[in-house]
Amino acid sequence: YTPVAVQCQEAQLVVTVHRDLFGTGRLINAADLTLGPAACKHSSLNAAHNTVTFAAGLHECGSVVQVTPDTLIYRTLINYDPSPASNPVIIRTNPAVIPIECHYPRREQVSSNAIRPTWSPFNSALSAEERLVFSLRLMSDDWSTERPFTGFQLGDILNIQAEVSTENHVPLRLFVDSCVAALSPDGDSSPHYAIIDFNGCLVDGRVDDTSSAFITPRPREDVLRFRIDVFRFAGDNRNLIYITCHLKVTPADQGPDPQNKACSFNKARNTWVPVEGSRDVCNCCETGNCEPPALSR
């Protein structure tokens, strides 16, 4: 016996309420239960189990979303407002409000497989309940398809597409927080080279002999493209590089800020330029400190 059970699915939440809500044996009226500030009605009843089920999109019925550094939190509630019994002067149960939360990690680390001399396309994704599906793909020159197995020469360009599969989820905007190239899957191994750093600054584009940059405009909010001039590690004869990227999302209606941005360096103007948002979100790319200020106590 569970009075209230919650399932947090990719695009919706499902709440099942037992009609013996208070554990007294007295069954409540299904019509007295609603979901969220918008007071949505139940989706189904199970007479055999005496349960009432609500199913709604994460953004429906007046739910609110909170963004923390690591999580998207969708908050709503179950309202129980008892109607009068046969005698309208009295009621025999108390009203109740039951808070409901669904938590979704908004960050994921995705890595290339070993990129060998053939520089084969790489794709890594994690899919599980209550997780978003992130991926990286090596794309053709016109971005229309994944690039087939082929070799790269120094002087060529890597077209990389980062994406999150949103399906019916609340609209999300994808960011690449960081990307590091190394000779092993461990991005902290030595030597390593930062391609994107400081919460979305494409620092490789700051180097004199590169054209590395984010591609603007985005094809969709949940896709971010960038190009990188091909390189190898000096003094190492292995034609093998691993690229590890940290991807994250924010709600699409949340404006970019210094911690959630995509900034390229424009050499002609000698300044950092964002894919979207005001230019001041990129100011910290030059200082290398894009962390939010510490909260004072």
Backbone hydrogen bonds, N-H to C=O, Kabsch-Sander energy under -0.5 kcal/mol:
donor,donor_aa,acceptor,acceptor_aa,energy
5,A,16,T,-2.6
7,Q,14,V,-2.6
9,Q,7,Q,-0.9
9,Q,12,Q,-2.4
13,L,56,A,-2.6
14,V,7,Q,-2.4
15,V,54,F,-2.7
16,T,5,A,-2.8
17,V,15,V,-0.5
17,V,52,V,-3.3
18,H,3,P,-3.0
19,R,50,N,-3.2
21,L,19,R,-1.6
23,G,20,D,-1.2
27,L,25,G,-0.7
28,I,19,R,-2.8
32,D,29,N,-1.5
33,L,30,A,-1.7
34,T,79,N,-2.0
35,L,40,C,-2.2
36,G,77,L,-3.7
38,A,61,C,-1.8
39,A,36,G,-2.0
40,C,35,L,-2.7
43,S,53,T,-2.9
44,S,53,T,-1.7
46,N,51,T,-2.6
47,A,45,L,-0.5
50,N,46,N,-1.1
51,T,46,N,-1.7
52,V,17,V,-2.8
53,T,44,S,-2.7
54,F,15,V,-3.0
56,A,13,L,-2.1
58,L,11,A,-1.8
60,E,57,G,-2.0
63,S,60,E,-1.3
64,V,75,R,-2.2
66,Q,73,I,-2.8
68,T,66,Q,-0.6
68,T,71,T,-2.9
72,L,104,Y,-3.0
73,I,66,Q,-2.9
73,I,71,T,-0.5
74,Y,72,L,-0.5
74,Y,102,C,-2.7
75,R,64,V,-3.2
75,R,73,I,-0.5
76,T,100,I,-2.5
78,I,98,I,-2.4
79,N,34,T,-2.8
79,N,77,L,-0.5
80,Y,96,A,-3.1
81,D,32,D,-2.4
81,D,79,N,-0.5
85,A,87,N,-0.6
85,A,90,I,-1.3
90,I,87,N,-1.7
96,A,80,Y,-2.2
98,I,78,I,-2.8
100,I,76,T,-2.8
102,C,74,Y,-2.1
104,Y,72,L,-2.4
106,R,70,D,-2.6
107,R,70,D,-0.6
108,E,247,L,-2.4
110,V,108,E,-0.6
110,V,245,C,-2.5
112,S,243,I,-2.7
115,I,241,I,-1.6
116,R,114,A,-0.9
119,W,116,R,-2.9
131,R,128,A,-2.0
133,V,165,S,-0.8
134,F,132,L,-0.7
135,S,163,E,-2.3
137,R,161,Q,-2.1
139,M,137,R,-0.6
139,M,159,N,-3.2
140,S,145,T,-2.7
143,W,140,S,-1.7
147,R,138,L,-2.8
150,T,118,T,-1.0
152,F,117,P,-0.7
155,G,230,V,-0.5
156,D,153,Q,-2.4
158,L,228,I,-3.3
159,N,139,M,-0.5
159,N,157,I,-0.6
160,I,158,L,-0.7
160,I,226,F,-2.9
161,Q,137,R,-2.9
162,A,160,I,-0.5
162,A,224,L,-3.0
163,E,135,S,-2.2
164,V,222,D,-1.8
165,S,133,V,-2.9
166,T,164,V,-0.8
169,H,166,T,-3.4
173,R,250,T,-3.2
174,L,221,E,-2.3
175,F,248,K,-2.9
177,D,175,F,-0.7
177,D,246,H,-2.2
178,S,246,H,-1.1
179,C,196,I,-2.2
180,V,244,T,-2.7
181,A,193,Y,-3.0
182,A,242,Y,-2.5
183,L,191,P,-0.8
187,G,185,P,-0.9
189,S,186,D,-2.1
193,Y,181,A,-2.7
195,I,179,C,-2.9
196,I,179,C,-1.6
197,D,201,C,-2.8
200,G,177,D,-1.8
201,C,197,D,-3.0
202,L,200,G,-0.6
202,L,263,C,-2.8
203,V,201,C,-2.0
204,D,195,I,-2.0
205,G,202,L,-1.4
206,R,203,V,-1.7
207,V,204,D,-1.1
210,T,207,V,-1.2
213,A,227,R,-1.3
215,I,225,R,-2.7
223,V,220,R,-1.6
224,L,162,A,-2.5
226,F,160,I,-2.4
227,R,213,A,-2.7
228,I,158,L,-2.2
230,V,156,D,-2.6
236,D,233,F,-1.5
240,L,238,R,-1.3
241,I,115,I,-1.7
242,Y,182,A,-3.3
244,T,180,V,-2.7
245,C,110,V,-2.7
246,H,178,S,-2.7
247,L,108,E,-2.7
247,L,245,C,-0.6
248,K,175,F,-2.4
249,V,106,R,-1.8
250,T,173,R,-1.9
252,A,171,P,-2.5
254,Q,251,P,-2.0
255,G,253,D,-0.6
257,D,260,N,-1.7
260,N,257,D,-1.5
263,C,200,G,-3.0
264,S,273,V,-2.7
266,N,264,S,-0.6
266,N,271,T,-3.2
267,K,265,F,-0.8
270,N,266,N,-1.2
271,T,266,N,-1.7
273,V,264,S,-3.2
275,V,262,A,-2.6
281,V,278,S,-1.7
282,C,279,R,-2.0
283,N,280,D,-1.1
285,C,282,C,-2.2
286,E,282,C,-0.5
286,E,283,N,-1.1
287,T,283,N,-0.8
288,G,284,C,-2.4
289,N,284,C,-0.8
